């Protein structure tokens, strides 16, 4: 067993990938708690796809430099998130309609830009499907800095975000700055997505953002416990997924997501079994 656990860690790229997967898992699980509670899964999925023009633009300008691609993707994600918020609040359109408009337009723009590049297939495929084992020291440092900033912001504004997640009307009654908090939460989700893109890719981003938090929501309704349980599930899934990837020869991002999904299915099955075997309450005595 010791050899089984230590052999992959003999490779520096596996160690970097493991640290990156842990950072991404914890950050996305914590942010994803708000996504699950507020029913923003479609927003998360759309936002992961809207960064495609930023990646393509960064590739065209920098020639594939990972650092430049990160900053271009970050700027595009934040602009898209704030744009969705501005459209949904500045018009009579529903939020899902605004998301659909920005999602379709930005994704089409990204495809159009990529189609002009003759040799994009190898370099940009990593961002579509993830390449956690290709994480460099610079990528790891950026993930740690931005991931830490996201977690610190959530800790400092924990009460405000909690009220906003559970009762927006109460947040207005308490005279909280609802709109700035809304935009800040959208920006945090955008940054979390960009931090996670190289680990799991655009195609699998939504699963990392939603599945651990959804699993935790089956076990508790207390926000802080939900965050802690989701972070633990995501961290364990990241470690197990990377080991599965190493020993079974499958894509690392897909292995992590499949492990998260398996954890959800097991938890869901156990909660259903527990509910089915729970004794029915005794009837109340007649008056």
C-alpha positions in Angstrom: 0.0 0.0 0.0 2.8 2.4 0.8 4.4 1.7 -2.6 1.0 2.2 -4.2 0.7 5.6 -2.7 4.3 6.8 -3.0 5.1 5.7 -6.6 3.2 8.4 -8.4 4.6 11.1 -6.1 8.1 10.3 -7.3 7.3 12.5 -10.4 7.3 16.3 -9.8 4.5 16.8 -12.3 2.3 14.5 -10.2 3.1 16.4 -7.0 2.2 19.7 -8.7 -0.9 18.2 -10.2 -2.0 16.9 -6.8 -1.5 20.3 -5.1 -3.3 22.0 -7.9 -6.2 19.6 -7.8 -6.5 20.1 -4.0 -6.6 23.9 -4.4 -9.1 23.8 -7.2 -11.3 21.2 -5.4 -11.5 23.2 -2.1 -12.1 26.6 -3.8 -14.7 25.3 -6.2 -16.5 23.4 -3.5 -16.8 26.4 -1.2 -17.9 28.7 -4.1 -20.1 26.0 -5.5 -22.1 25.9 -2.3 -23.5 29.3 -3.2 -24.1 28.1 -6.8 -26.1 25.2 -5.5 -28.1 27.1 -2.9 -29.0 29.8 -5.4 -29.7 27.6 -8.3 -26.9 29.1 -10.4 -25.7 25.9 -12.1 -26.6 27.2 -15.6 -24.6 30.4 -14.8 -21.6 28.4 -13.9 -21.7 26.3 -17.0 -22.3 29.2 -19.2 -19.5 31.2 -17.6 -17.0 28.4 -18.1 -17.7 28.5 -21.9 -17.7 32.3 -22.2 -14.0 32.5 -21.4 -13.2 30.8 -24.7 -12.7 34.1 -26.6 -10.3 35.2 -23.9 -8.3 32.0 -24.3 -8.3 32.3 -28.0 -7.4 36.0 -27.9 -4.5 35.3 -25.5 -3.3 32.5 -27.7 -3.4 34.7 -30.8 -1.5 37.5 -29.1 1.0 35.6 -26.9 1.5 32.5 -28.9 0.4 30.1 -26.2 2.1 31.5 -23.1 0.2 30.0 -20.1 0.5 33.1 -18.0 -0.9 35.3 -20.7 -3.8 32.9 -21.4 -4.7 32.9 -17.7 -4.9 36.7 -17.5 -6.9 36.9 -20.7 -9.3 34.2 -19.5 -9.7 36.0 -16.1 -10.5 39.3 -17.7 -13.1 37.7 -20.1 -14.7 35.7 -17.3 -15.2 38.7 -15.0 -16.4 40.8 -17.9 -18.9 38.1 -18.9 -20.1 37.6 -15.3 -20.7 41.3 -14.8 -22.3 41.6 -18.2 -24.8 38.9 -17.4 -25.6 40.7 -14.1 -26.0 44.0 -15.8 -28.3 42.7 -18.6 -30.5 40.8 -16.2 -30.9 43.8 -13.9 -31.0 46.5 -16.5 -33.8 45.0 -18.6 -36.9 43.0 -18.0 -35.2 39.9 -19.2 -35.0 36.9 -16.8 -31.5 36.0 -15.6 -31.4 32.7 -17.5 -32.3 34.6 -20.7 -29.4 37.0 -20.1 -27.1 34.0 -19.4 -28.2 32.4 -22.7 -27.5 35.5 -24.7 -24.0 36.1 -23.3 -23.2 32.4 -23.3 -24.1 31.9 -27.0 -22.5 35.1 -28.2 -19.2 34.6 -26.4 -18.9 30.9 -27.2 -19.5 31.7 -30.9 -16.9 34.4 -30.8 -14.4 32.0 -29.2 -15.1 29.4 -31.9 -14.7 32.0 -34.6 -11.4 33.2 -33.2 -10.1 29.6 -32.7 -11.0 28.7 -36.3 -8.5 31.4 -37.6 -5.6 29.5 -35.8 -4.1 26.7 -37.9 -2.3 24.9 -35.0 -4.7 25.4 -32.1 -5.6 21.7 -31.6 -2.8 20.7 -29.3 -2.4 23.9 -27.3 -6.0 24.9 -26.7 -7.4 21.3 -26.2 -5.8 21.4 -22.7 -8.2 24.2 -21.7 -11.2 22.3 -23.2 -10.6 19.0 -21.4 -8.1 19.9 -18.7 -4.4 19.1 -18.2 -3.7 18.9 -14.4 -0.5 17.0 -15.0 0.8 19.8 -17.1 0.5 22.4 -14.3 3.7 24.4 -14.0 5.1 26.1 -10.9 3.7 29.5 -12.2 0.3 28.0 -12.7 0.4 26.6 -9.2 1.4 29.9 -7.7 -1.4 31.7 -9.5 -4.0 29.1 -8.4 -2.8 29.4 -4.8 -2.9 33.2 -4.8 -6.3 33.6 -6.4 -7.8 30.6 -4.6 -6.6 32.0 -1.3 -8.1 35.4 -2.2 -11.5 33.8 -2.9 -11.6 31.9 0.3 -10.5 35.0 2.3 -13.3 37.1 0.7 -15.9 34.4 1.6 -14.7 34.3 5.2 -14.8 38.0 5.6 -18.2 38.4 4.0 -19.6 35.0 5.3 -22.7 36.5 7.1 -23.6 38.8 4.2 -23.3 36.1 1.6 -25.3 33.7 3.8 -28.2 36.2 4.2 -28.1 36.8 0.4 -28.1 33.1 -0.4 -31.0 32.2 1.9 -33.2 35.3 2.0 -32.5 38.1 -0.5 -35.5 40.0 0.8 -34.1 40.0 4.4 -30.8 41.2 3.0 -32.6 44.3 1.6 -34.5 44.8 4.8 -31.2 44.8 6.7 -29.9 47.4 4.3 -27.1 45.3 3.0 -25.5 46.4 -0.3 -27.3 43.7 -2.2 -26.3 44.7 -5.7 -22.5 45.1 -5.0 -22.6 41.8 -3.1 -24.3 40.1 -6.1 -21.7 41.4 -8.5 -18.9 40.4 -6.1 -20.3 36.8 -5.9 -20.5 36.6 -9.7 -16.9 37.8 -9.9 -15.8 35.2 -7.3 -17.5 32.4 -9.3 -15.7 33.7 -12.5 -12.3 33.7 -10.8 -12.9 30.2 -9.4 -13.7 28.9 -12.8 -10.6 30.4 -14.4 -8.4 29.0 -11.6 -9.9 25.6 -12.3 -9.8 25.5 -16.1 -6.4 23.9 -16.5 -7.3 21.2 -14.0 -10.6 19.9 -15.4 -11.2 22.0 -18.5 -14.2 23.9 -19.8 -16.1 20.7 -20.6 -16.0 19.3 -17.1 -15.9 22.6 -15.1 -19.5 22.5 -14.0 -19.2 19.1 -12.3 -16.4 20.3 -10.0 -18.3 23.5 -9.1 -21.6 21.8 -8.4 -21.2 18.1 -7.6 -19.3 18.3 -4.2 -21.6 21.0 -3.0 -24.7 19.1 -4.1 -23.4 16.0 -2.3 -22.9 18.0 0.9 -26.4 19.5 0.6 -27.8 16.0 1.0 -26.0 15.7 4.4 -26.6 19.0 6.0 -28.4 22.3 5.6 -26.0 24.4 7.7 -24.0 26.6 5.4 -20.6 26.3 7.2 -20.9 22.5 7.5 -22.0 22.3 3.8 -18.8 24.2 2.8 -16.6 22.0 5.0 -18.1 18.7 3.8 -18.1 19.8 0.1 -14.4 20.8 0.4 -13.5 17.5 2.0 -15.4 15.6 -0.7 -13.7 17.6 -3.4 -10.2 17.1 -1.9 -10.7 13.4 -1.5 -12.1 13.2 -5.1 -9.1 15.1 -6.4 -6.6 12.7 -4.7 -8.5 9.6 -5.7 -9.0 10.8 -9.2 -5.4 11.5 -9.8 -4.4 8.1 -8.5 -7.0 6.5 -10.8 -5.7 8.5 -13.7 -2.1 7.4 -13.0 -2.9 3.6 -12.6 -5.7 3.3 -15.1 -4.3 5.6 -17.8 -7.4 7.8 -18.1 -7.7 11.5 -18.4 -7.0 13.1 -15.0 -9.9 15.7 -15.2 -12.4 13.1 -16.1 -11.2 10.8 -13.3 -11.6 13.6 -10.8 -15.1 14.4 -12.0 -16.1 10.7 -12.1 -15.0 10.3 -8.5 -17.0 13.3 -7.5 -20.0 11.8 -9.3 -19.6 8.5 -7.6 -19.5 10.2 -4.2 -22.7 11.9 -5.0 -24.5 8.7 -6.2 -23.4 6.8 -3.1 -24.5 9.6 -0.8 -27.8 10.0 -2.6 -28.4 6.2 -2.4 -27.7 6.1 1.3 -30.0 9.0 2.1 -32.8 7.4 0.0 -32.2 4.1 1.8 -32.2 5.8 5.2 -35.5 7.6 4.4 -37.1 4.4 3.2 -36.2 2.5 6.3 -37.1 5.2 8.7 -40.1 4.2 10.8 -43.3 6.1 10.2 -44.3 8.5 13.0 -46.9 7.2 15.4 -50.4 8.5 14.8 -51.6 11.2 17.2 -54.3 10.1 19.7 -57.8 11.1 19.0 -59.1 14.1 20.9 
